[in-house]
Amino acid sequence: MVLQNSGKLRSETRGDWENQQDDASASSAAKRLERCQWTDKIDAQYGFERIREPGEKTGWLLNMHPNEILDEDKRLVSAVDYYFIQEDGSRFKVSLPYKPYFYVATKKGCEREVSSFLSKKFQGKLAKLETIPKEDLDLPNHLVGLKRSYIKLSFHCVDDLVKVRKEISPAVRKNKERDHASDTYTAMLSSALTGGNLAAEDEGPSKKISDQMENIVDMREYDVPYHVRVSIDLKIHVAHWYNIRYRGSSTPPEITQRDDLVERPDPVVLAFDIETTKLPLKFPDAETDQIMMISYMIDGQGYLITNREIVSEDIEDFEFTPKPEYEGPFCIFNEPDEAHLIQRWFEHLQETKPNIIVTYNGDFFDWPFVETRASVHGMSMLQEIGFQKDNQGEYKSPPCIHMDCLRWVKRDSYLPVGSHNLKAAAKAKLGYDPVELDPEEMCRMATEEPQVLK
């Protein structure tokens, strides 16, 4: 009996695969749109509404974040959200669409063939392809002004750029390893066997279309963060004044620097610290321990929120002024339990809308602890105040800057490694020696001496 393959199963499998690809693409686009809408919601919560009416405004650039917006064709395109503060303290943001890109280098004389190959292979993902001469510092004689031709691949969104980069990157790595392993003798032998010569190989036509990936020998500027790339290209920098002219959704906004304005506005700065319970001789565990106090200061006004399940007495308003230049009147909120403490803090953040939040080792301790304890009580820190951990282990929010001072101390303070704790840093940089309590005594003092603990 002779069996014959009808091809039917293959056809159905291919159709199923294509449907799965379409479903995955639609799901990805829906998630991206949902993320953009969530970002706009959090931005509005902090007072940063996107400009929608044509006009002109002047603002001091506070922050920037990558985002996506819908263009006229209802397609998600990459843009950078720029967050501005006006002279009177009011806030707004503007979204500037800009095509992300990176460069690829080819073997000599292969630019046209590779461009044609890439435009066909990545049709629908590429927005533009162009060949541009660039200085290549790897050339042995680059100081004489020689330039090398690179193919610039531009995209509608970063998502497409990442997909194309993932396909090209393995081929480039393989080609680099191959070129590194080859020598002149190998090249001459290969040329002789194919009936050609070195000059003909360098200057002649490239390989067939199916092998064009082998002609891509390098990738450049593929790892520059999108918002950094846009700001470098357009010379838009934080902490400068700009004129923003908006003419409608069909035209990108014009952002022009104002060199005549020097005085900056006063952003709202919040610094906070938490105190927690702990077992004897153990480090606090967010799964089992609780927050007993959150102390924070907003533009010179101090606040303390206490958890009365842990702290045995109500705390009265007090003043803590370690030095005359560091005045500290404190307003107290005595909350019945940890859930009300966290909710009070979230609500106060939503009310005051800080531009900058400062912590000391907050990325490692304070933020993760608050996030975990909030989730235990059915609250989402991300939904409440917009903060979450990124892939670098840092807690960030689009409209609000987080500054972990421990990172600055480690990088720029020139303090010895043993002096990176808060007490040593405060003494060295702020000029006063804070009173430091024994961590093993804090839980006892919360019960027996709450007025001292404050």
C-alpha positions in Angstrom: 0.0 0.0 0.0 1.4 3.4 -1.0 0.6 6.3 1.3 0.4 9.7 -0.2 0.7 13.0 1.7 -2.3 15.1 0.7 -0.9 18.3 2.3 -4.2 18.9 4.1 -2.8 18.6 7.6 0.0 21.0 6.7 -2.4 23.6 5.4 -4.6 23.4 8.5 -1.5 23.7 10.8 -0.3 26.7 8.9 -3.7 28.3 9.1 -3.8 27.7 12.8 -0.4 29.1 13.3 -1.3 32.3 11.3 -4.4 32.7 13.4 -2.4 32.3 16.6 0.0 34.9 15.4 -2.8 37.3 14.6 -4.4 36.7 18.0 -1.0 37.3 19.7 -0.5 40.5 17.8 -4.0 41.7 18.6 -3.5 40.8 22.3 -0.2 42.6 22.4 -1.7 45.8 20.9 -4.6 45.7 23.3 -2.2 45.4 26.3 -0.1 48.2 25.0 -3.2 50.4 24.5 -4.4 49.5 28.0 -0.9 50.4 29.4 -1.0 53.8 27.7 -4.5 54.6 29.0 -3.3 53.6 32.5 -0.3 56.0 32.2 -2.6 58.8 31.2 -4.8 58.1 34.2 -1.9 58.2 36.7 -0.5 61.3 35.1 -3.8 63.0 35.4 -3.9 61.9 39.1 -0.7 63.8 39.6 -1.9 66.9 37.7 -0.2 66.2 34.4 -2.9 66.5 31.7 -1.9 66.1 28.1 -2.3 69.2 26.0 -5.2 68.8 23.6 -6.2 72.3 22.6 -4.0 74.2 20.1 -1.9 76.9 21.7 1.4 77.8 23.3 2.7 77.3 26.8 6.0 77.8 28.7 7.2 75.2 31.1 10.1 73.9 33.1 10.9 70.3 32.1 10.8 68.0 35.1 10.7 64.5 33.7 10.4 62.4 30.6 9.1 58.8 29.9 8.6 56.7 26.8 5.0 56.1 25.9 2.8 55.3 22.9 -0.1 57.2 21.3 -2.6 56.6 18.6 -1.8 58.4 15.3 -4.3 59.5 12.7 -4.5 55.9 11.3 -5.4 54.6 14.8 -2.1 52.9 15.0 0.0 52.9 18.2 3.3 54.8 17.6 6.1 55.5 20.0 6.3 58.9 21.6 8.0 60.6 24.6 5.9 62.1 27.3 7.5 65.3 28.6 6.3 66.6 32.0 6.4 70.4 32.6 5.8 72.7 35.5 4.7 76.3 34.8 5.8 79.4 36.7 2.7 79.4 38.8 3.1 75.7 39.7 0.5 74.3 37.4 1.4 71.2 35.4 1.0 69.7 32.0 2.5 67.1 29.7 3.1 66.9 26.0 3.6 63.8 23.9 6.2 64.0 21.1 6.0 61.2 18.5 9.4 60.1 17.1 10.4 57.1 15.1 12.8 54.8 17.0 15.7 53.5 14.9 19.1 51.7 14.8 21.8 51.2 12.3 23.2 48.1 10.5 26.5 47.9 8.7 27.0 45.6 5.7 29.9 44.2 3.7 31.4 46.6 1.3 29.1 47.2 -1.7 26.1 45.3 -0.3 24.1 48.2 1.1 21.5 48.2 -1.8 20.9 44.5 -1.8 20.6 44.3 2.0 18.2 47.3 2.1 16.0 45.6 -0.5 16.1 42.3 1.4 15.3 44.0 4.8 12.4 46.0 3.3 10.8 42.8 2.0 11.5 40.6 5.0 10.2 43.1 7.6 7.4 44.6 5.6 4.8 46.1 7.9 7.3 46.6 10.7 9.8 49.0 9.0 8.6 52.6 8.6 11.6 53.8 6.6 15.0 52.6 5.3 17.8 54.9 4.3 21.6 54.7 3.8 23.5 57.3 5.8 27.3 58.0 5.9 28.5 57.9 9.5 31.9 58.2 11.2 33.1 54.8 12.3 35.7 55.0 15.1 36.6 51.4 14.5 38.3 52.3 11.2 42.1 52.5 11.5 42.1 55.8 9.7 38.9 57.4 11.0 40.7 60.6 12.0 41.2 61.6 8.4 37.4 62.1 8.0 36.5 58.9 6.2 32.9 57.7 6.7 31.2 54.4 6.4 27.8 53.8 4.9 25.2 52.5 7.4 21.6 51.5 6.8 19.2 53.3 9.1 16.1 51.2 10.1 13.3 53.4 11.4 10.1 52.0 13.0 6.7 53.1 14.1 7.1 51.8 17.6 9.8 50.4 19.9 7.9 47.0 20.0 8.6 46.6 16.2 12.2 47.6 16.7 12.8 45.0 19.4 11.2 42.3 17.2 13.4 43.1 14.2 16.5 43.5 16.4 16.0 40.0 17.9 15.9 38.5 14.4 19.0 40.4 13.1 21.1 40.2 16.2 21.9 36.4 16.1 23.0 36.7 12.4 25.3 39.7 13.2 26.8 37.8 16.1 27.4 34.7 14.0 28.9 36.8 11.1 31.3 38.6 13.6 32.5 35.3 14.9 33.0 34.0 11.4 34.9 37.1 10.3 37.0 37.0 13.4 38.0 33.4 12.8 38.9 33.8 9.2 42.2 35.1 7.9 43.6 36.3 4.6 44.7 32.8 3.5 41.1 31.5 4.0 39.7 34.4 2.1 42.2 33.9 -0.8 41.5 30.1 -0.9 37.7 30.7 -0.9 38.1 33.2 -3.7 40.2 30.9 -5.8 37.8 28.0 -5.4 34.9 30.2 -6.5 36.9 31.4 -9.5 37.1 35.0 -8.3 39.6 37.2 -6.4 39.6 39.4 -3.4 39.0 42.6 -5.2 36.0 41.1 -7.0 34.6 39.8 -3.8 34.9 43.2 -2.1 33.4 45.2 -4.9 31.2 42.8 -6.8 27.6 41.9 -6.3 26.6 40.3 -3.0 25.2 36.8 -2.4 21.7 35.8 -3.3 18.7 37.2 -1.4 18.4 34.1 0.8 21.9 34.7 2.2 21.6 38.5 2.7 21.7 38.1 6.5 25.3 37.0 6.1 26.2 40.4 4.6 25.1 42.2 7.8 28.2 42.6 9.9 27.4 45.0 12.6 24.6 46.8 14.5 24.9 50.3 16.1 22.9 52.3 18.6 20.4 49.5 19.1 20.7 49.6 22.9 20.1 53.4 23.4 16.9 53.8 25.5 14.2 55.3 23.3 13.5 58.5 25.4 17.2 59.1 25.7 17.7 58.8 22.0 14.9 61.3 21.3 16.2 63.8 23.8 19.7 63.6 22.4 18.6 64.0 18.8 16.3 66.9 19.5 18.5 68.4 22.3 15.7 68.4 24.9 17.1 68.3 28.5 15.5 68.1 31.9 15.7 71.2 34.2 15.4 73.8 31.4 12.6 76.1 30.3 10.9 75.4 27.0 8.2 77.0 24.8 5.7 74.3 23.7 3.6 75.1 20.6 0.8 72.6 20.0 -1.2 72.8 16.7 -3.3 69.7 16.9 -3.0 65.9 16.9 -2.0 65.8 13.2 1.2 67.9 13.8 4.0 67.1 16.3 4.4 69.7 19.0 7.3 72.2 18.7 9.5 72.3 21.8 11.9 75.2 21.8 14.4 76.0 24.6 14.2 79.3 26.4 17.7 80.4 27.3 16.5 83.7 28.8 14.7 82.0 31.7 16.9 80.8 34.5 14.9 80.7 37.8 13.3 77.3 38.3 9.9 76.7 39.8 9.6 74.9 43.1 8.7 71.3 42.6 6.8 69.5 45.4 9.4 67.3 47.2 8.4 64.5 49.6 10.9 62.5 51.7 9.7 59.5 53.7 10.9 56.6 55.9 9.1 53.7 57.5 9.6 51.9 60.8 8.5 48.3 61.1 8.2 45.5 63.6 10.6 42.6 63.6 11.5 39.5 65.5 14.5 39.6 67.8 17.8 39.4 65.9 15.9 39.1 62.6 15.6 41.4 59.6 12.1 42.7 59.0 10.0 40.4 56.9 7.2 42.0 54.9 5.2 38.8 54.9 4.8 38.7 58.7 5.9 42.0 60.2 3.9 45.3 60.1 4.6 49.0 59.5 4.3 50.8 62.8 5.2 54.3 61.6 5.6 56.3 58.3 7.3 59.6 58.8 7.6 62.0 55.8 8.2 65.6 55.1 6.7 67.7 52.3 8.4 71.1 51.5 9.4 71.6 55.2 6.2 70.3 56.8 6.6 67.0 58.6 4.0 64.3 59.1 3.9 61.1 61.1 1.4 58.3 60.7 1.2 55.7 63.5 -0.2 52.2 63.7 -2.1 52.1 67.0 -2.1 48.3 67.0 1.6 48.6 67.7 2.0 52.0 69.2 0.4 52.0 72.6 -0.6 55.7 72.9 -1.7 58.5 70.6 1.1 60.8 69.6 0.6 64.6 69.8 1.9 67.1 67.3 5.6 67.9 67.9 8.5 69.8 66.4 11.9 68.2 65.5 14.5 70.8 64.6 18.0 69.2 64.6 19.5 72.5 63.2 18.0 76.0 62.8 18.1 75.6 59.0 16.2 72.3 59.3 13.0 73.2 60.9 10.6 70.3 61.4 7.0 70.9 62.7 5.2 67.5 62.6 1.5 66.8 62.2 0.4 63.4 63.5 -2.2 61.0 62.2 -3.0 58.2 64.7 -4.5 55.4 62.7 -6.2 52.3 64.3 -4.3 49.7 62.3 -1.8 49.1 59.5 -4.5 49.1 56.7 -5.7 52.5 57.7 -2.1 53.7 58.0 -1.2 52.7 54.5 -4.5 54.0 53.1 -3.9 57.4 54.9 -0.5 57.6 53.3 -1.7 56.8 49.8 -4.5 59.4 50.1 -2.1 62.1 51.3 0.2 61.3 48.3 -2.8 61.6 46.0 -3.7 64.9 47.6 -0.3 66.6 47.7 0.8 65.2 44.2 4.6 65.2 44.8 6.9 65.8 41.9 9.9 64.1 43.6 10.0 61.4 46.3 13.2 60.9 48.2 14.2 57.8 50.2 17.3 56.2 51.7 17.6 52.6 50.5 14.0 52.8 49.5 14.4 50.6 46.4 15.6 47.7 48.6 13.5 48.2 51.8 10.8 50.9 52.1 9.1 50.5 48.7 9.0 46.7 48.6 7.8 46.6 52.3 5.0 49.1 51.6 4.0 47.3 48.4 3.8 43.9 50.1 1.9 45.1 53.2 -0.6 47.0 50.9 -1.2 43.8 49.0 -1.8 41.9 52.2 -4.7 44.4 52.9 -6.1 44.2 49.4 -4.6 47.4 48.1 -2.4 47.9 45.0 0.4 50.4 45.3 0.6 50.6 41.5 -3.1 51.5 41.2 -3.1 53.9 44.1 0.0 56.0 43.5 1.5 54.6 40.3 4.8 53.2 41.7 6.2 49.8 40.7 9.6 48.1 40.4 11.2 48.1 36.9 13.6 45.6 35.4 16.5 47.3 37.1 15.1 46.9 40.6 14.2 50.6 40.9 10.8 51.8 41.9 9.4 54.4 39.5 6.3 56.2 38.4 5.8 58.1 35.1 4.8 61.5 36.6 6.8 61.3 39.8 10.6 61.0 40.2 12.0 58.7 42.8 15.5 59.5 44.2 17.1 56.9 46.4 19.9 58.8 48.2 21.8 55.7 49.0 22.6 55.3 45.3 24.0 58.8 45.3 26.0 58.2 48.4 27.5 55.0 46.8 28.3 56.7 43.5 29.1 60.4 44.2 29.6 61.1 47.9 33.2 59.8 48.2 32.4 58.4 51.6 34.2 55.2 52.6 32.2 52.0 52.2 31.7 51.6 56.0 30.0 55.1 56.1 27.2 54.5 53.7 24.5 54.2 56.4 22.0 57.0 57.0 23.6 58.2 60.3 27.1 58.5 58.8 25.8 60.1 55.6 23.7 62.7 57.5 26.6 63.6 59.8 29.0 64.0 56.8 26.7 65.8 54.4 24.1 67.6 56.5 26.3 68.4 59.5 24.3 66.9 62.3 24.5 63.7 64.2 21.0 62.0 64.4 20.0 60.0 67.4 20.0 56.4 66.4 17.9 53.9 68.4 18.8 50.2 68.8 16.6 48.3 66.3 16.1 45.6 68.9 14.6 48.1 71.3 12.1 49.8 68.9 9.2 47.3 69.3 9.5 47.5 73.0 9.6 51.3 73.0 6.5 51.4 70.8 4.6 49.7 73.5 6.3 51.1 76.7 7.7 54.5 75.6 5.9 55.7 72.5 6.5 59.3 73.2 10.3 58.7 73.2 10.1 56.6 70.0 8.5 59.4 68.0 
